Amino acid sequence: MNTPRLSIITVTYNAASTLERTLQSVEKQGFRLFVEHLIIDGASKDATLAIAEAYKERNADMDITIVSERDKGLYDAMNKGLHMAKGEFICFLNAGDKLHADDTIEQIFGVRPADDKAGVIYGQTDIVNANGEFLHKRRLTPPTLLTWKSFEWGMLVCHQSFYARRSFCVDYDTQYRFSADVDWCIKILKRCEDEGFTTEYHSEVFTDYLDEGMTTRNHRASLIERFKVMSSHYGFLSTVWHHFLFIFRK
C-alpha cells in the first residue's frame, strides 16, 4: 500500500477577506504531511501575501511554497502551479473554497493499492456563501461513472472536487478566460481512457465551493466559451442538441 502525495494549488489575487478559511481547511487535515501546498499569488495589493506567509510560518512541518508576481490571468496562474507541482495528484482549491472536512484528504488517499489505476478521483460539492455558510448542494451532481463524454451534459463535477493524476495533466488553454477548466477536465479524462486508467467516484463532499466565483460573475461570457469548448470536443451539432436539452431541463 502507498499514500499518493497531493499537490493543492491555491490561486489568489487580493483575497485577504476569504483566504484564511481556505488555508485553515488545509492545515487541519490529518494527512497534511502528505500534501504539498502551492499558493500562486498575482501580486496582490492587500494583505493576501501576509496571510499566506503567516500560514507558512505556523506550519513549518508542511511543504508550502508561495509565489507572488504578476500573471496574465487566472489560468496562466494555474499553469504556473501545474508546472511547479510535484505531487502524484493535483487539485485546485482557490481562495474562499475549502476542504469540506478535516479528514477529506484521508478519505481520498488514506489507503490505496500500490497498482492504483485511478486517473481521476472525484466527489461531491457544497455551495457556500462569503461567510462560509452552507447554501445548497451543487445543482449538477457527479455520475458514478465519469468519462470524457459525460461532460456533454455540462460540468458534472466541480473543478475543485476533481483530483487529477499529475502525469495526465495538460496546461490550461489560455485562449479561454472563463471555461478553460471544462476543456482541461475533458482532456484529462480522454488521457485516462487512452492510457487504460479509471475514474473513481466518492459519495462524500470534497469541497465547499464559494458562490460568486469569476465564472458566476461573467455568466453569459462563460456560457459562450463553454459552447465553444464543447463544440471542439463533441462537434457543433451534438453541442447544439445538448444545449437544447439543457434549456428543456431547466
Residue pairs with C-beta under 8 A, 6 or more apart in sequence:
1 111
1 112
1 113
1 114
2 112
2 114
2 116
3 31
3 34
3 109
3 110
3 111
3 112
4 34
4 87
4 88
4 89
4 109
4 112
4 116
5 34
5 35
5 36
5 86
5 87
5 88
5 89
6 34
6 35
6 36
6 87
6 88
6 89
6 90
6 91
6 105
6 108
6 109
6 163
7 35
7 36
7 37
7 38
7 81
7 85
7 86
7 87
7 89
7 90
7 91
7 166
8 26
8 35
8 36
8 37
8 38
8 91
8 92
8 93
9 38
9 40
9 78
9 81
9 82
9 85
9 90
9 91
9 92
9 93
10 19
10 22
10 23
10 37
10 38
10 39
10 40
10 92
10 93
10 94
10 95
11 40
11 41
11 42
11 74
11 77
11 78
11 81
11 92
11 94
11 95
12 19
12 39
12 40
12 41
12 42
12 44
12 48
12 52
12 94
12 95
13 41
13 42
13 43
13 44
13 48
13 77
14 44
14 45
14 46
14 48
15 44
15 46
15 48
15 95
15 96
16 44
16 46
16 47
16 48
16 51
17 130
18 95
18 96
18 130
18 210
19 48
19 51
19 52
19 95
19 96
20 51
21 96
21 98
21 132
22 93
22 94
22 95
22 96
22 97
22 98
23 51
23 52
23 55
24 98
25 93
25 98
25 99
25 208
26 32
26 35
26 37
26 93
26 99
27 55
27 58
27 59
27 62
28 102
29 35
29 99
29 102
29 103
29 104
29 105
29 106
30 102
30 103
30 105
30 106
31 103
31 105
31 106
31 109
31 110
32 59
32 62
32 105
33 61
33 62
34 105
34 109
35 62
35 63
35 87
35 105
36 63
36 64
36 65
36 85
36 86
36 87
37 62
37 63
37 64
37 65
38 65
38 67
38 81
38 84
38 85
39 52
39 64
39 65
39 66
39 67
40 67
40 71
40 77
40 78
40 80
40 81
40 84
41 48
41 49
41 52
41 66
41 67
41 68
41 69
42 68
42 69
42 70
42 71
42 77
43 68
43 69
43 70
43 71
44 68
48 95
49 66
49 68
52 66
52 68
53 66
55 64
56 62
56 64
56 66
65 84
67 80
67 84
71 77
71 80
72 174
73 174
73 177
74 177
74 214
75 172
75 173
75 174
75 176
75 177
75 180
75 181
76 172
76 174
78 92
78 172
79 171
79 172
79 174
81 92
82 90
82 166
82 169
82 171
82 172
85 166
87 166
88 165
88 166
89 109
89 121
89 163
89 164
89 165
89 166
90 163
90 164
90 165
90 166
90 169
91 160
91 162
91 163
91 164
92 159
92 160
93 99
93 160
93 207
94 160
94 210
94 213
96 130
96 210
96 213
97 160
97 207
97 208
97 209
97 210
98 128
98 132
98 207
98 208
99 105
99 206
99 207
99 208
100 126
100 204
100 205
100 206
100 207
100 208
101 107
101 204
101 205
104 204
104 206
107 202
107 204
108 121
108 123
108 163
108 202
108 206
112 118
117 196
117 197
117 198
118 165
118 197
118 198
118 199
118 200
119 164
119 165
119 168
119 188
119 189
119 191
119 192
119 195
119 197
119 198
119 199
120 146
120 162
120 163
120 164
120 165
120 168
120 188
120 189
120 192
120 197
120 199
120 200
121 163
121 199
121 200
121 202
122 142
122 146
122 157
122 161
122 162
122 163
122 199
122 200
122 201
122 202
122 206
123 142
123 161
123 201
123 202
123 203
123 204
123 205
123 206
123 207
124 137
124 138
124 141
124 142
124 161
124 202
124 203
124 204
124 205
124 206
125 137
125 138
125 157
125 158
125 160
125 161
125 205
125 206
125 207
125 208
125 209
126 134
126 135
126 136
126 137
126 138
126 205
126 207
126 208
126 209
127 134
127 135
127 136
127 137
127 138
127 208
127 209
127 211
128 134
128 135
128 208
128 209
128 210
128 211
129 135
129 210
129 211
130 210
130 211
130 212
132 208
134 208
135 211
138 158
138 209
140 153
140 154
140 155
140 156
141 156
142 156
142 157
142 161
142 201
143 150
143 156
143 201
144 201
145 199
145 201
146 156
146 157
146 189
146 199
146 201
147 189
147 193
147 199
148 186
148 187
148 189
148 190
148 192
148 193
148 233
149 234
150 156
150 189
151 182
151 185
151 186
151 189
151 230
151 233
152 230
152 234
152 238
152 239
152 242
153 242
154 246
155 181
155 182
155 185
155 226
157 185
158 207
158 209
159 181
159 185
160 206
160 207
160 209
161 205
161 206
161 207
161 209
162 185
163 206
164 185
164 188
165 192
165 197
168 188
168 191
168 192
168 195
168 197
169 184
169 188
170 184
170 187
170 188
170 191
172 180
172 181
172 183
172 184
173 180
173 183
173 184
174 180
176 183
176 225
176 228
176 229
177 218
177 221
177 225
178 214
178 215
178 218
178 221
178 222
178 225
178 226
179 215
179 222
179 225
179 226
179 228
179 229
180 229
182 226
182 229
182 230
183 229
183 232
183 233
186 229
186 233
189 199
192 198
192 199
215 222
227 239
227 243
230 239
230 242
231 239
234 242
